[in-house]
Structure formats: structure tokens, C-alpha cells
């Protein structure tokens, strides 16, 4: 079993977004196709915003909630960033977006079910909803780019 505090999970989520941002920036830098480069730069900026939002949340969050212990067998640190190994076309990028958002959404939904109190459950339910909204926004905007 892994025993972690809620703040450790929020820190990991922030790092997850930062790693995605770096991955998209690196891929954008080597792309020759201008549309894919634009898409990857857009995604990097969105991931940067999400990382900042999580950092802000952590700073403003209730210490009692952030100090809560998570007792379960979920090892969130073993979850990896899905590598956008192809990223040769918009569909490759879109698949990566959906995989990365799905990883977080599934984790949030599980955390909501495993929550020890209503505040924790509400937090993870809201995070799951926000993650799904962000996935829709990114997918929509990438889809628009593909149309042009």
C-alpha cells in the first residue's frame, strides 16, 4: 500500500502537466509541419496553464485537506506521460491528448470513490470534470486546426 498525503498527489499532478508541457514544446521545436507545430505549441501553453492552476490551488488550499492521508494501493507516481512518439499528424497529437487526459480523469474518478470525506470527494469530482472539459477544449481546437 502507498501512504501519501493529498498535497503529494497535487504536487505530482502539477509535475505531470509540466512534463506534458515540456514534451509538447520539444516536439514543436522539431516539427517541420507548421500546423502540427502550432498544435503542439498550443498544447504546451494549455499544460502550462494547468500546472500553474494546480500550483495556485496548492498554495490556497486548506491545509487540513492537503494534509489528509491517502491510504490505498494506487501508485500514482508510476503513471507515465504517454509519449507522442509519432506526432507526425494531427491525429497522433489528438490521440496523445486523449490518453494524457484520460489518465488524469480516471485517477480523479478513482480518488473521488476512495475519498475519506465529502470535501475530498468533491475536490476530485471537480478535478475530473475540469479535466474532461479541458480534453474537450483541446480536442475541439485541434480538430479546428485539422479542418484548415
N, C-alpha and C positions, 0 to 999 in steps of 0.2 A: 504494500500500500504506500501511496505517496501522501505525505502530510505537508501541505503548503498553505500559506495564508493567501487570502483573496488578493492582497496587493501584489504578491508574486505572480499571480496569474495575469493581472492587469499589466504589470511590467513586461511579461512575456508577450502579451498581445501587442503592446507598443513596439517591441522589438520585431515582431512578425511583420507589422506594417512597414517598419523601417527597412527590413530586409527585402520586402517586396519592392519598395521604392528604389532601393539600390539595384535590384535585378532589372527593373524596367529602365532605369537610367543607363545602365551598362549596355543593355540590348539596344536601346535607342541610339546610343553613340556609334554603334557599328552597323546600323541598318542603312542600306542604300535606297530602299523604297521610302519615299517621303511620307506616304500615308501611314505606313507601319511605324515610322519614326515618330510621327505626330501622335499616333495612338499610344505608343509606349511612353512618350513624354507626358501625355495627359494622365495616364495611369500612375506614373511616378508622382505627379502632383496630387492626385487624389489620395494615394497612400501616405504621402507626406501630411496631408490634412488630417487623415485618420489617426496617424501616430501622434500628431500634436493634440488632437481632441482627447486621446486616451491619456496623454501626459497631463493635460489640464484637468481632466476628470480625477486623476490620481491625486493631484495637488489639492483639489477642492473637496474630495470625498470625505465622508465621515470616517474618522479613524477607527471607531468601533467596528464598522462594517469592513473596512480594509484589513483589520487585524484578525478577522474571523478565520478560523482554520478550516481548510477543505480536507475532508477525510474521505478518500476514495482511491480507487486503483487507476484512475486516469492519469497518465503521464503526459501532460500537455507539452512538455519540453521535447518529447520525441517526435512531435508533429513537425514535418518539414515543409518548407516552401515548395510548392510544385514548380519544378524547373520548366521554364518556357523554352525547351530545347529546340523546337522548330522555329517558332515565331517568324516563319517565312511569309505568312499571310495573316490576314485579319482573323480568320477562323482559328488559327493556332493561338493567337492572342486572346480571343474570346474564350476558348477552352481553358486557358490558364486563369483567366479572371474568375470563371465559374468555379474552377477547382479550388482556388485560394479562398474565395468567399464561402464556398460550401464547407471547407474545413472549419472555419470560424463559426459559421452558423450552427453546424452540428455540435460543436463544443459548447456553444452558448445554450442550446436547447437541452443538452445533457446536464449542464450546470444548473439550469432552471429546475429540472426534475430532481436533482440531488440536493437542492438548496435546503439549508437547515432552518431558514426563516423566510417570512414574506419579503423582507427587504432584499435579500439575496436573490430570491426567485424573480422579483420584479426587475432587478438590475439586469439579470441575464436574459429575461424575456425581452426587455427593451433593447439590449445589445443585439439579440438575434434579429429583431425587427429592423433595427438600423442597418445591420449587415445585409439583410435581404434587400432593403431599399437601395443601398449603395451598389449592390450587384446589379439591380435593375437599371440604375442610372448609368453605370459604366457600360453595361451591355447595350443599352439604348444608344448611347453616344458612339460606341464603337460600331454599332450597326449603321448609324447615320454616316459615319466615315466610309464604311464599305460601299454605301449606295453611291457615293460621289466619285 
